[in-house]
Structures are given as C-alpha cells and as structure tokens.
Amino acid sequence: TGALFYTLGDVKLRQGFVGESMVLHTKAFLHLNATAGPTNLGTLHCKFKKAAHYARLGAYEVARADMDEILYYYRITPHARRYICRTAFLYSECLRAERKDHTLMLDEAVRIFNEFSPHDRRTAQSLSEADASSLVAYDYL
C-alpha cells in the first residue's frame, strides 16, 4: 500500500497536482512508518518526498528537520550514498533560501556526485537538482 501511494504521489507531481502529490506521499510515509518502521529505507524515501514538498512550500525548517533524520540513517547505511547526494543537495537549497551557510551540505552533495560520476564531474556552482537526483536510478527501494 505504501509503495502504491508513493508511486501515485510521483505521478500526480509530474502531472502538476502538487497538493494531491503531497497527500499521497504523506500517506505513503505514514503507512511505511507504521508497517516497516522509521528507519526502513522506503520510509526514509517517503520522508524525503515529504521534505521536498515542504521545501517547495517554503517551510524550510520543517523540511530540514525531516532531512536531518533522513541523513542520519542514510549515513549509516553504506548503499544509501546516492540518496545522501540528493538529500544533501535539497538541504543546501533550503539553507540557501534561508540565507544560511549552505556550503557544507552542497560540498557533500558535490563530493558524492563526483564519486559516482568521475567522468562527468560537477562543482558547487554547476551541480543541479537534476544532477543530484540522477544518481537515484530507482526512486523507491
């Protein structure tokens, strides 16, 4: 059920139905949190989607609070490095929007991106959201 809500949330987002997408991603998070637990990677991916919605709405502190927890668990999961890149990039964008120092998070995103894309390197000035997200081949598990 959580995977279905998650996927439908992505479809609605691509169709431009941001509100419906947020509702579906929240349902996916609540379902996976209840069934698989808060440290499950699927639960964390859903939480990232929620954080991205909050960032779009300008609720940067709420988004960053979610991403603090996400990054804690991703960082202790060796195969989650690609997800760290995407999350650290969004975190840096939130900090930038708040006019706070965002360089540490952005540098982490750049470092991980370049680790996985050694022939297509980026800098702090050239890394984009699309670049950071491109490391995540399949966006669920």
Secondary structure by P-SEA (a helix, b strand, c coil): caaaaaaaaaaaaaacaaaaaaaaaaaaaaaaaaacccccaaaaaaaaaaaaaaaaacaaaaaaaaaaaaaaaaaacccaaaaaaaaaaaaaaaaaaacccaaaaaaaaaaaaaaaccccccccccccccccccccccccc
